């Protein structure tokens, strides 16, 4: 089997869309999961549009276009992409200062940048995200999902509390009876029927904003195609591209872990960019992977294919186009209950158990905390991930730097000093290397054995050059032996040529 074939097989989704189309049971599960997500997208899309300072329909159009297009363009099956809070916060200043057309132009440029970054292979950098950062990311996400629901209680009648409580009870008990119908869908239907039948005065989806009366239509932003326009939108487009990719790729990695499958991060990066471009050209505000809705789709509803993602976008289109008055009746309390359950299922409870914390290295716990805390302060998952990776890298370098040892021995006739260097040599460990030799006390010949070490960077070559120079200053002959092939080639190419 060729490498190309193995690579394609590695990223082949299981089950596939064709598997779903051939199996009525699997297809039903995927479609129902998409219906649940479509319902859950409505309040989120409206809220994020308001957060971005644009009309509600802009958020809904963005979610519709992105959910449908990513089903064909994306690399992570069952992941939901739509309008998000992170993107809304990044591009809000453009809407405030320059208006909707400039915001949409920013979204289109951000999508182009994401496509370019995807082609450059930025998605492969996800392999450098440590597990402790992933755990912190997941826990911070769960907390943010739960906290975001609290605003729905402000100004609401007391009836929201029993609706949420009953909803959580259904979400807990219903899957024990059957998983043929997603529990979140049952909660939405039961709560909506109860509110309508008893005439309860509760906050509903219709209170968040007016639903559009038609589908998204092609839209070209009315902005001058000049360098000045590019100067205005480019910084925000770059920020949007970076934040969107980071959240999407982190979500894809999380779904990989949950489903025990692999996804093509390069294709996902390019797909996210393409979906954002299409979103802009249909009057949308752009977006990225929606972690909460993805967890509803994958964990709460058990979806595994692109059918659920496509269904979510199509069903959302049907809802806002034809069933707007009915959808306006859905009580917010039902959706709050669903999101609370998502937060509970998302949080890694094992990570905070006393037994786990006792066994876990302190550095791992520190990295998890420094990932969570900035997110809770800024409500920006990307900031937490960047800080977490940075701290993890520092702690790793600090730990590895102490693994290098230098052992000295002298020949019986005291004519030769032998040094054995053991460990990985790079900028952190090689900085102290020059201090571990007895330049003045050593005999006229010194042998440095590097057979149990590896030279990784120019700092190490510079350190070895420094050691040789110090011995020459003392009139001592020094010989470096045992370099492996890679280290020998690297050392030979740089030695004597560094400033």
Number of C-alpha atoms within 10 A of each C-alpha: 5 6 8 9 9 11 11 11 11 13 15 16 20 15 14 15 19 11 13 21 14 11 12 11 11 20 20 17 23 30 20 24 30 32 26 29 28 28 21 25 26 25 23 24 26 26 22 25 26 20 20 28 21 21 19 23 25 28 32 33 31 30 35 31 31 33 32 26 22 31 26 15 18 27 25 29 31 28 29 37 32 31 33 26 20 22 27 24 16 20 26 21 15 22 18 14 10 13 14 23 18 22 31 31 26 31 33 26 24 29 31 22 23 29 25 15 19 22 14 13 15 18 22 14 11 14 8 9 17 17 14 22 28 21 22 29 27 24 24 27 23 24 18 18 21 18 13 14 17 11 9 14 15 8 8 16 12 11 14 21 14 11 25 22 15 17 26 21 14 19 22 12 11 16 16 10 7 10 13 14 15 25 25 33 23 17 25 23 13 18 23 23 14 14 18 14 9 8 9 14 14 18 21 21 24 19 13 17 16 16 22 19 13 14 17 21 11 11 15 13 17 11 13 10 8 8 8 10 14 15 10 14 21 18 15 22 27 20 16 28 29 18 20 28 27 23 22 26 26 24 25 27 22 20 24 15 11 12 15 9 17 20 20 22 26 22 19 25 31 28 25 34 33 23 32 35 28 22 33 30 23 23 27 33 36 38 34 31 26 22 26 26 25 24 27 29 31 23 17 22 26 21 29 28 26 28 26 35 33 27 23 32 31 18 21 29 24 16 22 24 16 15 14 19 15 13 18 23 19 25 28 28 30 27 29 25 27 27 24 23 23 25 24 16 15 22 19 17 11 10 17 13 10 10 10 13 14 11 8 12 10 11 15 18 20 18 26 29 20 22 32 27 16 20 22 16 10 11 19 21 24 22 17 26 27 17 19 28 22 16 19 24 16 12 16 12 15 13 13 16 20 12 12 18 15 15 13 15 11 14 10 8 6 12 12 18 21 18 19 18 21 17 19 21 24 21 19 17 21 23 15 12 19 16 10 13 18 12 20 12 9 19 18 17 16 22 16 20 19 21 16 14 19 21 24 17 16 17 18 23 26 21 20 21 18 15 19 19 14 17 20 14 11 14 14 18 14 20 12 14 13 16 19 15 10 12 19 15 12 17 21 12 11 14 15 13 10 10 4
